[in-house]
């Protein structure tokens, strides 16, 4: 199976704000970013068996814009970004250090306040991966978030979750996984 992981385009949120599962709209640069993705992978829109997307609009809007209506689109909650709980939509520098530090010291195992840990995200992604591998699909696109893409690549490359933040995943980037 060939898998293309696409990170959503720039969200409409000020820099320095913690957002994960907040359903943000896309930035005004959306169409320009979509065209950049199309130029990198012009053949994708005609050769994909199925498109999967996080249910958050910054992903579903991109999936619908990139792919014609005749390619099946499946929205899946397991592809959502990390749930930052009580930190959602707060400025990172407004979160008290005594609350933030335990998570910073061990973000893999420590959940955010009222949210989830990176390991929890990874475990829900593993369920998605198991389901995906049980299909006979040959080429799929997954429109999702940087945390999910890092976890996906960690699984694919057999690297630790701690080291997965070495992967650079800019907005609108496409990561191709061959022989998944």
BELRAZI-V714295 format. One record per run of one state. SS is the DSSP state (alpha for helix, beta for strand, coil for the rest). FROM is the first residue (numbers start at 1). TO is the last residue. If there is no record, write none. Layout:
BEGIN
ss = <SS;SS>
from = <FROM;FROM>
to = <TO;TO>
END
This chain:
BEGIN
ss = <coil;beta;coil;beta;coil;beta;coil;beta;coil;alpha;coil;alpha;coil;beta;coil;alpha;coil;beta;coil;alpha;coil;alpha;coil;beta;alpha;coil;alpha;coil;alpha;coil;beta;coil;alpha;coil;alpha;coil;beta;coil>
from = <1;2;8;11;12;17;19;26;27;30;41;44;48;50;54;57;67;72;76;77;80;85;88;90;92;95;97;106;118;134;139;145;146;158;162;167;174;178>
to = <1;7;10;11;16;18;25;26;29;40;43;47;49;53;56;66;71;75;76;79;84;87;89;91;94;96;105;117;133;138;144;145;157;161;166;173;177;180>
END
